[in-house]
Structures are given as C-alpha cells and as structure tokens.
Amino acid sequence: MRRPRHIGTIDPVNNFPLWSPQDVAERFVDALGSGDYEIAEQLLAKNVVYRRTGGRPLRGRAAIARHFRWHARTRVAMQAVLLASEQSDDAALTERVTALVYGPLCFQFRVHGTFEVDGGRIVAWRDEADVRDVAKAVARAVAGAVYAPARPTLPRAAV
C-alpha cells in the first residue's frame, strides 16, 4: 500500500503550521483541479464541514472523501482553476472557475470559496456560486455539446 505524502507540516521549533491558510487553500484547489483527491483529502481536518450553494452540508473528512471518490469513479471529471486568493486571519478567500465535464458537456462556472484553517488543515469550507451563473453554464454546456466551437474552455490560472 502506498504511503500518503505528509501535508501541512508543523515547525518543530515554534510549533505552528508552516503553511498559511492561503497556502493550504491554494494547494487544496490545485489538488481538486488536477484530480489529486488523495492530497485534497489530507488537507482536510477530521471534523471538517463543507457547505455549498444548493447542496446539503457534508460533515467530516470521510463524507467529503466519498464525494471525491464519486467524481473519481464516474465519468464526471471535475476541474478547477484558481483565479485569486487572499488571506484574512485564519481563513482564506478564493475565487476559482470550476468545470464539471461529462463527455461533450462542460458545465463551467465561478465559485467563491472560504476556507477556515487550523493547524494546517481545513476545518470549514464554504463554496458559493451564483445560481444565474450556473444556469448560464448549463446553457453554454448544451450549446457546446451541439456546436463544439461554443464549448467553454478553462482560463489560465492567475495565482
């Protein structure tokens, strides 16, 4: 069995995380965007709570890991590109473009994430997407499935 890489190390001298909340959030979004759910899972605290627009909250690392594994085993690929991030105390605010790709359908929309971090691990994660933006993404996905040049493409990472 492959041993997981250690994430979010602690400075042995000062006993504080070597990564800021912004570092953790950026690494987490990068792991999600590249489909490396093992790394993403390691960045979550055991009792993390994930709240998202239009969905019920997921509580605990195990529940979120099941959600990640669902993406990994279905043909729905999740991609994410970080556009901006900033830190505010023990939280990081991010703006990203998320794409859910299923065959020729590509649902692409902006997401604003808030990550509360404690000890180098995410303890609370909130994603907010504008419902109108998601509705437009559905229309663009259908148009792109019928007419390939209309298919949305992910922007380049800004961070």
C-alpha positions, 0 to 999 in steps of 0.5 A: 500500500502506498504511503500518503505524502505528509501535508501541512507540516508543523515547525518543530521549533515554534510549533505552528503550521508552516503553511498559511491558510492561503497556502493550504487553500491554494494547494487544496484547489490545485489538488481538486483541479488536477484530480489529486483527491488523495492530497485534497483529502489530507488537507482536510481536518477530521471534523471538517464541514463543507457547505455549498450553494444548493447542496446539503452540508457534508460533515467530516473528512470521510463524507467529503472523501466519498464525494471525491471518490464519486467524481473519481469513479464516474465519468464526471471529471471535475476541474478547477482553476484558481483565479485569486486568493487572499488571506484574512486571519485564519481563513482564506478567500478564493475565487476559482472557475470550476468545470464539471465535464461529462463527455461533450458537456462542460458545465463551467462556472465561478465559485467563491470559496472560504476556507477556515484553517487550523493547524494546517488543515481545513476545518470549514469550507464554504463554496458559493456560486451564483445560481444565474451563473450556473444556469448560464453554464448549463446553457453554454454546456448544451450549446457546446455539446451541439456546436463544439466551437461554443464549448467553454474552455478553462482560463489560465490560472492567475495565482 
